[in-house]
């Protein structure tokens, strides 16, 4: 480590690229997690942060530790996936979830929602509380999928320190909440857990967006947090997967707006201008410029 706390970077860029490719190949061959089509810039930032945290100077050292130490491999895979979200950590996103639910779940007989690459219990509990307040949760099912069995166990057994409920109250109100956030939780011994009446409508499952096929039809699909890490080819594959999984007139929440020249652009209509939330509509051919 350097005097300023940063890792010394004496590795030539070409060698560093080779080391990164070898590390990614090791992850897919040894553990089945494929990051090879992820955007390189955010991927490198996550790996560098992991190196600094572990005191490792080179990517080759990371690879050696990952292949021979289960704790290191588990920590790296967790670091490369979507970080856990706090309860109502993004009020603007929560407000759009309310609107999307109104557009796609109201009137549906058995509405299904997919939180793809869910950011843990905080994100799923936020949605469950929103749907409960809207009177939609009693006949709805939230499918929250995560990339690994370890993340699955983490989410299924999650709890919050009681003090975090009070800290999240303001964000909850900014997201349209009208009551007391604590009313949706059971608190015991300083630990707060979402009430069983809400938690029973969340189905947790392990699912790999890179390799797995569509597994159901959904009225609402949200994936704002994982998509920024995906490179162009992987992004198109995942968008096609969502398209194949979304019912007509269902709602899709993305990380950014769909470009007019994207292959599926004609099948979606923005809920609000400037927002990456869309309703699936009957296919519309792109309008050719006059002349």
C-alpha positions in Angstrom: 0.0 0.0 0.0 1.2 3.6 -0.7 1.7 6.3 1.9 -1.7 7.8 1.1 -3.5 4.5 1.7 -4.0 3.6 -2.0 -2.6 0.5 -3.7 0.6 1.0 -5.7 -0.3 0.6 -9.4 2.9 -0.6 -11.0 1.2 -3.1 -13.2 1.2 -2.3 -16.9 -2.3 -1.6 -18.3 -2.0 -4.6 -20.8 -1.0 -6.9 -18.0 -3.8 -5.6 -15.7 -6.3 -6.3 -18.5 -5.0 -9.8 -18.8 -5.2 -10.4 -15.1 -8.8 -9.1 -15.0 -9.8 -11.4 -17.9 -8.3 -14.4 -16.1 -10.0 -13.4 -12.9 -13.4 -13.2 -14.6 -12.8 -16.5 -16.4 -12.0 -18.1 -13.0 -15.2 -16.8 -11.5 -17.4 -18.2 -14.3 -15.5 -21.6 -14.4 -15.3 -22.1 -10.7 -18.5 -20.5 -9.4 -20.7 -20.1 -12.4 -21.0 -16.3 -12.1 -20.3 -14.6 -15.4 -19.2 -10.9 -15.3 -17.4 -11.0 -18.6 -20.1 -8.8 -20.4 -20.3 -6.3 -17.6 -19.2 -2.7 -18.2 -15.5 -2.6 -17.4 -15.3 0.8 -15.6 -17.7 0.0 -12.8 -16.4 -3.5 -12.6 -12.8 -2.3 -12.1 -13.9 0.1 -9.5 -15.6 -2.7 -7.5 -12.6 -5.0 -7.8 -10.2 -2.2 -6.8 -12.2 -1.3 -3.8 -12.2 -5.0 -2.9 -8.4 -5.2 -3.3 -8.0 -2.2 -1.0 -10.3 -3.7 1.6 -8.4 -7.0 1.6 -4.9 -5.4 1.3 -4.2 -7.2 -2.0 -1.8 -5.4 -4.5 -2.5 -7.2 -7.8 -5.4 -9.0 -9.5 -3.4 -12.1 -9.6 -3.3 -12.1 -5.8 -7.1 -11.7 -5.9 -7.5 -14.6 -8.2 -5.2 -16.8 -6.0 -7.2 -15.9 -2.9 -10.6 -16.4 -4.6 -9.7 -19.9 -5.9 -8.3 -21.1 -2.6 -10.2 -19.3 0.1 -14.0 -19.7 0.3 -14.4 -16.6 2.5 -12.6 -14.4 -0.1 -14.5 -15.8 -3.0 -17.8 -15.2 -1.2 -16.8 -11.7 -0.3 -15.8 -10.8 -3.9 -18.9 -12.2 -5.5 -21.0 -10.2 -3.0 -19.0 -7.1 -3.8 -19.6 -7.5 -7.6 -23.3 -7.9 -7.3 -25.9 -5.3 -6.4 -25.2 -3.8 -3.0 -27.9 -4.1 -0.3 -30.5 -1.3 -0.2 -31.7 0.4 2.9 -35.5 0.8 3.6 -36.9 3.6 1.4 -33.3 4.7 0.5 -34.5 6.2 -2.8 -37.8 8.2 -2.4 -37.9 9.2 -6.1 -37.7 5.5 -7.1 -40.4 4.6 -4.5 -42.7 7.3 -5.9 -42.3 5.8 -9.4 -43.0 2.4 -8.0 -46.3 3.7 -6.6 -47.3 5.1 -10.0 -46.1 2.0 -11.9 -48.2 -0.2 -9.5 -51.3 2.0 -10.1 -50.8 1.6 -13.9 -50.1 -2.2 -14.0 -51.5 -3.9 -10.8 -54.9 -2.1 -10.2 -57.6 -4.3 -11.7 -55.3 -7.4 -12.3 -56.8 -10.6 -10.8 -53.5 -12.0 -9.5 -50.8 -9.3 -10.0 -47.2 -10.4 -10.0 -44.2 -8.2 -9.5 -40.6 -9.2 -10.3 -37.7 -7.4 -8.5 -34.9 -8.6 -10.7 -31.5 -8.7 -9.1 -33.2 -7.3 -6.0 -31.1 -5.2 -3.7 -32.0 -7.3 -0.7 -34.7 -7.1 1.9 -34.7 -3.3 2.1 -35.9 -3.0 -1.5 -38.4 -5.8 -1.3 -39.8 -4.5 2.0 -40.2 -1.0 0.6 -42.3 -2.4 -2.3 -44.4 -4.5 0.0 -45.2 -1.5 2.2 -46.1 0.6 -0.8 -48.5 -2.1 -2.1 -50.0 -2.5 1.3 -50.8 1.2 1.5 -52.3 1.1 -1.9 -54.6 -1.8 -1.0 -52.9 -4.0 -3.6 -50.8 -6.4 -1.6 -53.5 -8.7 -0.3 -53.8 -10.4 -3.7 -50.4 -9.7 -5.2 -47.1 -11.6 -5.1 -43.6 -10.1 -5.2 -40.9 -12.3 -6.7 -37.5 -11.0 -5.4 -34.6 -12.7 -7.1 -31.0 -12.6 -6.2 -27.9 -14.0 -7.8 -26.6 -16.4 -5.2 -27.8 -18.8 -2.5 -25.8 -16.8 0.1 -27.6 -13.6 -0.9 -30.9 -15.5 -0.7 -30.2 -16.6 2.9 -29.2 -13.1 3.8 -32.4 -11.6 2.4 -34.7 -14.2 3.8 -33.4 -13.8 7.4 -33.0 -10.0 7.3 -33.9 -7.7 10.1 -33.3 -4.0 10.9 -32.0 -2.4 14.1 -35.1 -0.7 15.6 -33.5 2.8 15.4 -33.3 2.5 11.6 -37.1 2.6 11.3 -37.1 6.1 12.8 -34.3 7.1 10.6 -36.2 5.9 7.5 -39.4 7.7 8.5 -38.6 10.9 6.6 -37.7 9.1 3.4 -40.8 7.0 3.7 -42.9 10.2 3.9 -41.0 11.7 0.9 -42.0 8.6 -1.0 -45.7 9.2 -0.3 -46.1 7.4 3.0 -48.9 8.7 5.2 -48.5 6.7 8.4 -45.8 5.4 10.7 -43.3 3.1 9.2 -43.0 1.2 12.4 -46.6 0.1 12.1 -45.5 -2.4 9.4 -42.9 -4.1 11.6 -42.7 -6.4 14.5 -40.1 -5.3 17.0 -38.5 -7.5 19.5 -35.2 -7.2 21.4 -34.3 -4.1 19.4 -34.7 -6.0 16.1 -37.4 -5.0 13.6 -38.7 -7.4 11.0 -41.5 -6.8 8.4 -44.8 -8.1 9.7 -45.7 -11.6 8.6 -48.9 -10.4 6.8 -46.6 -8.4 4.4 -43.6 -10.8 4.4 -45.9 -13.7 3.2 -46.4 -11.9 -0.1 -42.6 -11.9 -0.9 -41.2 -15.0 -2.6 -37.4 -15.1 -2.6 -35.5 -17.1 -5.2 -32.0 -17.5 -6.6 -31.9 -16.5 -10.3 -29.1 -15.6 -12.7 -30.1 -12.8 -15.1 -27.1 -13.7 -17.3 -28.0 -17.4 -18.0 -31.5 -18.2 -16.8 -34.6 -18.1 -18.9 -38.0 -16.5 -18.3 -39.8 -18.2 -15.5 -43.2 -16.5 -15.3 -45.3 -13.6 -16.6 -45.4 -10.4 -14.6 -47.5 -7.2 -14.5 -44.5 -5.2 -13.2 -40.8 -5.7 -13.5 -38.2 -3.4 -11.9 -34.5 -3.6 -12.4 -32.9 -0.2 -11.8 -29.9 -1.2 -9.7 -28.2 -4.0 -11.7 -28.6 -2.8 -15.2 -26.0 0.0 -15.0 -23.3 -2.6 -14.6 -24.3 -4.5 -17.8 -22.4 -4.0 -21.1 -24.4 -3.5 -24.3 -24.7 -7.1 -25.4 -25.8 -8.3 -21.9 -28.2 -5.4 -21.5 -30.0 -6.3 -24.8 -30.2 -9.9 -23.7 -31.7 -8.9 -20.3 -34.2 -6.4 -21.9 -35.4 -9.2 -24.2 -35.8 -11.4 -21.2 -37.9 -8.8 -19.5 -40.0 -8.3 -22.7 -40.6 -12.0 -22.8 -41.7 -12.0 -19.1 -44.0 -8.9 -19.2 -47.7 -9.1 -19.9 -49.3 -6.7 -22.4 -49.8 -3.3 -20.8 -47.5 -4.3 -17.9 -44.9 -1.9 -16.5 -41.1 -2.0 -16.8 -38.7 0.0 -14.6 -35.2 0.5 -15.9 -32.1 2.4 -15.0 -32.2 4.8 -17.9 -34.5 5.8 -20.8 -34.9 3.5 -23.8 -33.2 5.0 -26.8 -35.4 5.4 -29.9 -33.1 3.1 -31.9 -33.2 0.2 -29.5 -34.8 -2.9 -30.9 -37.7 -3.0 -28.4 -38.3 0.7 -28.3 -41.5 0.5 -30.4 -43.2 -1.8 -27.8 -42.9 0.7 -24.9 -44.5 4.0 -23.9 -43.0 6.2 -21.1 -45.2 6.6 -18.1 -43.7 10.1 -17.6 -41.4 12.1 -19.8 -37.8 11.8 -18.7 -38.4 8.8 -16.5 -37.1 5.3 -17.3 -40.5 3.7 -16.5 -42.5 2.2 -19.3 -45.8 0.6 -20.2 -45.7 -2.3 -22.7 -48.1 -1.4 -25.6 -49.0 -2.8 -28.9 -45.9 -2.7 -31.2 -45.4 0.7 -33.0 -43.2 0.9 -36.0 -40.6 3.7 -35.8 -41.6 6.9 -37.6 -39.5 7.5 -40.7 -38.3 11.1 -41.2 -40.2 13.0 -43.9 -38.6 13.0 -47.3 
